[in-house]
């Protein structure tokens, strides 16, 4: 059912030859902080290998709400943890199991006024307001707090991949289960007029 084609992403499996570990720390504007770490390697024998990877990303919001001092939007607060096990069950049969869990809790995604065009009067008539004249370079906006930008997404999943090197070729069976829960609100008119909204 991929009318325009599909993209296959195959993540790297556990290292079956040696124990390896990695780490990465990044820091940037608005207190952007990202920590990435992982460890992988064989366990007891070359028949079983494990890996564990994790990442944590946080950043302050950079869009300021003039009507609500101290409220910033477009922040980042997310983490991910993934574990893998790879086992050569027999000479011809291999099993790979992947489990992951992740969470996002952010105020995203607000927008700033770039042009106060002909619709500004209609927005004012509906009880809303815009930053006029616009100040897009300052990343400021009027209050959209009547319909917030809360984004809470939690998900976790499990997959098992069997690969059989048979006499007719390599056969692969993939079975997976995923739970995805999202609560998102949105104010598509990007004003404090209650015109269009999507409740959480």
Secondary structure, 3 states (H helix, E strand, C coil): CCCCCCCCCCCCCCCCCCCEEEEEEEEEHHHEEEEEEEEEEECCCCCEEEEEEEEEEEECCCEEECCCCCCEECCEEEEEEEEEEEEECCCCEEEEEEEEEEEEEEECCCCCCCCCCCCHHHHHHCCCCCCCCCCHHHCEECCCCCCCCEEEEEEEEEEEEEEEEECCEEEEEEEEEEEEEEEECECCCCCCCCCCCECC
